[in-house]
Amino acid sequence: MSKLSTHVPKTNTVSERDMGSVDALIHMKPAASTLAMEAIIMWLNNKTSQWLDTLPEIDKKEIIDMARKNAGNLKSQYEERMKKVKKDKLDALRNKQQKKEQRELKVHNQKVNLTNEIALLGGVWTTAEVIENNIENLKIENKIPNEIQSAVNTQLKFHKQVLNSKGDNVLFQQSSRGKKFSLAEQVDHLKQIVLLNQTENSNVSNNALRYKELANITSSVEVAKASFATKAKEARLKRLVAQQHDLLPNYEKNPKLLVNKKIKHKCKDPQSLEIEWFDAEVTSIYGREAGRKTEYNITYTDYPDDIWHFPLLMDWQKGDVMLQ
């Protein structure tokens, strides 16, 4: 390892010096592009001017002509690279959003399955008396101990995952420290949970909780509600975008007005063409002010630890940004 790191700089002086040069260039040449500033810094660091002065006039002219000829190609490569960077950022954001939705869907499905299982058991067991009566009924139905214990486990899971009942985590578990709880122990745990939550909600009537019958909840109704909510939300967003479009010239004249604003940012998946709006806050200007091309640092509400930078005014012109 020591051999591999022989030529590694001992300090970050070089990188700090380059950042200082960038800061100075932003103040001296606020309209310069990132590519132009990069070229200036490399020109100074590599001492290109001094090297050119050592060449014969013919070679010097040939190199300068070649550089001019390739300038357009280099600029195109830079623009392609920036497009890729933006695409990678959007892909990373979409992946995070997708993982979040998958986690939420998994939790939702677990709650639905538990609710269905609870319905088969006659509902939630909310008192010690109800617990004893239901266990006795299961015994009368000739249920074996494992089936009775499975029913108690379902009640424990429902109290934990759906009702968010209070209690020590051990009370909701099937085992602890390698020892599996017996049926009697789990029944006792369930009674403790019920008693604890009744004590904490002593001012609430025992009949305060009401559970809808599963027959009253149909998938068609839920689908219709979701479809209506989606269409209403999209129509509302379109109206807001149209209303705010007249504000854009003010922000183009003074890009700093957008800093510290809360916005909604629209992103489109290039493959599925799915459109999503993300809540975000503009924290600062990235680099320099450049009118409509000004780039901003933003943080998304769902991912507060990540900082992204986009030309928000150009996105606003396209209808992809609106103020909250």
C-alpha positions, 0 to 999 in steps of 0.5 A: 500500500505504501508503494502505491501511495508514494505519489499521492499528495500529502495534502489537498492544497491543489484541489483547494487552490483549484476551488479558490480559482473557480470562486474567483472566476465566478466573480470575475466572469459571472457569465462564463460557462463551467466548461470555460472556467475549467479550460482557464484553470487547466490552462493556468495549471498546465502552463500551456502559454509558456509551453507554446512560447517554446515551440517554433512559430509553425508548430505553434500555429498548427496546434492553435488551429487544431484547438480551434477546430476541435473546440466545437467537438469538445463543447458537444462532448461536455454537453453530452456529459452534462446530460448524462449527469442529469439523467443519472441524478434523475434515475437515482431519484426515481430509484429511491422513489420506487424503493420507497413505494415498494416499502409502502406497498409491502407494509400496506399488503401486510396490513390488508392480509392481517385485517382479512385474518382478523375478520376470520377470527371474529374481529380484534380481541380488545379485552381480557374477557373477549380473549378468553371467550374466543380461545374457548370458542376455538377449543370448542371448534376442536382447533389444535393448540398450534392453530389457537396459538396462530390465532393469538399471533395474528392478534399480536401482529394486528395490535403491533402493525395496524393499531400501533398498540403500546407495549414492550417489543417482547410482548409482540414477539413469538420468542425471546433469546432463543426460547419460543413462547408457549400458548399460555405466555402469548395469551398473557402477553396479549392481555397485557397489551390490551390492558396497557392500551385501555389504561392509556386511553381510559377516557375513550369509550370501549365502543369508540373503535368501529370496524367496517365489514369487509363486504362494504369495502369493494375493490371497484370503489377503491379503484374509482376513488383513486382514479378520480383523485389522480385526475383531480390532482393532475387538473389542479396542477395544470391550472397552477402551472398555467397561472404561475407562468406569468411570474417567470420573467421576474425570476429571470431578471433576478434569479435570486428570488427563487432561493429559499422557495418551496417548489414542485418539480416534475420528472418524467421517466424516458422509458415508461413516460410516467410523470411524477411531481416531487416536493423540494426546496431551493437552497442556493444558486449553483455556480453563477447567475445566468438568467434563465439558464441559472442552475439551483441547488435543491433538496427534495422533501423525501430525500433531505440529505441529497442535494441536486442542481438543475436549471429550474427556470428552464424547467419552469418555462417547460411547465415542469416547475411551480411554486408551492 
